[in-house]
Amino acid sequence: MAEVTLKEIHKDLVSIKKDMHKIKIYFEEDYLKLSDEIKKQIEISRKTPISKMISQNEVEMEFL
């Protein structure tokens, strides 16, 4: 097995941190330039109690 130095690990961690930052920016709603209607629908869906939601299995049974 090849030896890995702390310097290499640090370099990799910095690279991963930069990548994660890019991913985070990509998924921010403002960055996606969502329409006002979609933002409104998201807000409504976030207020929906979990008890009113259906499970993944129920969705699959309906559409598959």
C-alpha positions in Angstrom: 0.0 0.0 0.0 1.3 3.4 -0.9 2.2 5.9 1.8 0.2 9.0 2.1 1.6 12.2 3.7 -0.4 14.7 5.8 0.4 17.3 3.1 -1.4 15.1 0.5 -4.3 14.5 2.8 -4.6 18.2 3.5 -4.5 19.0 -0.3 -7.3 16.4 -0.9 -9.4 17.8 2.0 -9.0 21.4 0.6 -10.1 20.1 -2.8 -13.1 18.3 -1.3 -14.1 21.4 0.6 -14.0 23.5 -2.5 -16.1 21.0 -4.4 -18.7 20.8 -1.5 -18.9 24.6 -1.6 -19.6 24.6 -5.3 -22.3 21.9 -4.8 -23.9 23.9 -2.0 -24.0 27.0 -4.2 -25.6 25.0 -7.0 -28.4 23.8 -4.8 -29.3 27.1 -3.2 -32.8 28.2 -4.3 -31.7 31.7 -5.3 -29.0 30.4 -7.5 -31.4 28.2 -9.4 -33.5 31.2 -10.3 -36.8 29.7 -9.5 -39.9 31.4 -10.6 -42.1 33.0 -7.9 -44.8 30.3 -8.4 -42.3 27.5 -7.8 -41.0 29.2 -4.7 -44.6 29.6 -3.5 -45.2 25.9 -4.1 -42.0 25.0 -2.2 -43.1 27.1 0.8 -46.5 25.4 0.8 -44.9 21.9 0.6 -42.6 22.7 3.5 -45.6 23.6 5.7 -47.3 20.3 4.9 -47.1 18.0 8.0 -45.3 14.7 7.5 -48.5 12.9 8.5 -50.2 14.2 5.4 -47.5 12.9 3.1 -47.4 9.6 1.3 -44.5 7.1 1.5 -42.1 6.3 -1.3 -43.7 2.8 -1.5 -47.1 4.4 -2.1 -45.7 6.5 -4.9 -44.1 3.6 -6.5 -47.2 1.5 -6.3 -49.2 4.3 -8.0 -46.7 4.9 -10.9 -44.8 1.7 -11.4 
